[in-house]
Every structure is written in structure tokens, then in C-alpha cells.
Amino acid sequence: MIDKLDFLLALAREQHFGHAAEVCGVTQQTLSAGVKQLENRFGVQLVLRGSRFQGFTPEGERVLEWARRIVADARAMHEDVSALRKGLTGHLRIAAIPTALPMVASLTTPYRARHPDVRLTVESTTSADIFSLIENLEADAGLTYLDNEPLGRVIAVPLYRERYRLLTAAGGPYDDRASVTWAEIGRIPLCLLTPNMQNRRIIDLQIRAAGQEPSTTLESNSMIVLMTHVRTLRWASVLPAILTDALGPMEGVRSIPITGPVLEHTIGLVAAKREPSTPMVTALVAIARGLTRTLDPTLDGTVYGLPQEL
């Protein structure tokens, strides 16, 4: 039953019978037969079929909801029993917004030191996609905004407050300034993240609130692309302070705090709210709670939506 529910989850993610079968490591015929067996067991059609996958019936959508819970609980049970016998092992998948990537090592390094048999994967993605990945069991945890997205059925550990700086070539019109305003930012041609990124939406909204229209000359979903353009001294950007601090001083580049107003958004760790939680996620939450006090002493490490077992 668990394997067949896994087939259904793969089909929901891939939206294609062949691709879902490949992900599951079976033939398309085996996957189709497994889905058909589920339909026979429930006595209803779950999948809309034609020459290609066409979606799920209402009954199929309801079974998908149960499948996510059942498969997640089965994985958690296996992980829990395995941890009792030989400590934490397995694969921990973390999805992170691009602006949070500089601090990922602060989580993964102590985690690796405590649990060397766990393999870690970090994927950069949008804030909206993080919650989808967690819900569909494609990620175990995420690093994202806590105050700008609906959190849904997750636990959340605030880690730090994202603050913003203008990165621009030294010798420019703001070279002698200790800070700049959002209205002044609106008059500067910028390279920024793409509009599907929450960081970009935050910046655009703040510039418009200051009475200006964003002047974006280059967009990318990669922080590295933005940084390499800033390093040419021909581009300016608005980037999180945690990123500029992690990179350190750059020759010819000034990092200027943005005020008027000072803008802050809370970044934190999120994971599925499940009782009991998986041992790997429980261990990650414990590290995150300790890290909060180092990154931002004004946050107390409170875990919102915390299951009793954590």
C-alpha cells in the first residue's frame, strides 16, 4: 500500500506517468498498475486518463491528502526505529530562499558534526515553492520568510531579521553617506532578483511606498549573478545585510544601510507540523533554536506550532 501511495504522490509531482515511473525507479506499466490497484481498492476513479495524464478526480485529490500523511508517517516511523538502533542516518533535504543561503552553513555544519551519517541536500528556490516542497514530501525543512507568506501547517523557528543595504561603486553620489533612503534607492538603476522572489517583491513594494518606481536594469534568480555584476563597479543592487557581511569587504564597493524607514523581515526555519516529528527534523530544529541566539539575540528561539515531542 505504501509503495502504491508513493506512486500517486510521484504522479502528483511530475504530472506525467513516464516521469513519475522514472522517479520511483519502476516501469510505467508497473506504476499504472499500482494506481489502478488503488482505484480498485477504493472503488473509485482517482486519475483522469487520456492519451496523457490529465489530473486527479475529486476522490483522487482527497486520497492524495491522506497519502501525504500516511507516507510521511511511514517514513518517520522507519527513521525513528532506525535511529534507535544506529543513530541518525538518511537524507535531510533543505530548501532555502536565495537570500538565506549565506547562513545555511551555520545550520548544516553543526548538524554534520553531531550526525555524520546524515546526507544533506540544500536547494535554492522561491518562498512559495518551499511550502509546496514540504507538503509534497520533497523537502524536510525550509529557510524562508515567516512574516510575508502564509505559513500553513508548519512549525517555525525565527532565526534572524533580514535588513537591507545598497551595494554600489565607491566614489558614486552616495559615497559620503552613512545611510540612504528608499526614495533615493528608487532613483538608482538596480540589478535585482526576479519578480517571483519574495525579496524582490519586498524591495519593489518599499520603493513604491517611498513614491518612486523601481528602475531594474538586470534581473536574475541567482545571488551570485547579482554579486558578480556589482563587483564590476558598473552596477548597483539592494542585498540583505547577512549576505554582504558574509562576503566581507569588496574592493571598490560600498555597502550602505538603507533607512527611511529601516525595513526588517524575519527569516526562519520551517518544517511540517507532525507528531511525532522525524528524528532528523527534530535534530535540525534543536540546532536552529540555538543558532537564533547567535544570529539575532533579540529573537528568543521560540518555536511556533511546536509539537509536544520537540
HURA-V626201 format. One line per field, one symbol per residue. phi: phi as a letter, one per 30 degrees, with the letter a starting at -180 (. if undefined). burial: + if it has 9 or more other C-alpha atoms within 8 Angstrom, else -. A space follows every 50 residues. Layout:
phi: ???
burial: ???
This chain:
phi: .dddddedddddddhaddddddddibddddddddddddddddibdcbdca dbdckcdedddddeeddddddddddddddddddddbidbkbccccbdedc edceddcdddddddbdccccbcbdaddddedddddcicbcabcadccbbd didbcbcdcacdcbbdcbddjddcdccdabcdddedccdbcbddddcded dddeddddddiccecccabaccddddddddddicbbacbddddddddidc eiccccecbicdcbbdcacbaddbbdddeddedddddddddedddaddcc idcdiddedd
burial: ---++++++++--++++-++++-+-+++-+++-++--++-----++++-- --+++++-+++-++--++-+++-+-++-++-++----++--+++++++++ ++----++-+++--+--+++---++++--++-+++++-++++++++---- ---++++++++++++++++----------++++-+++-++++++--++-+ +-++-+++-+-+++++--++--+--+--+++-+-++++++++++------ --+++++++-----+++++++++---+++-+++++-+++++++--+--+- +-+--++---
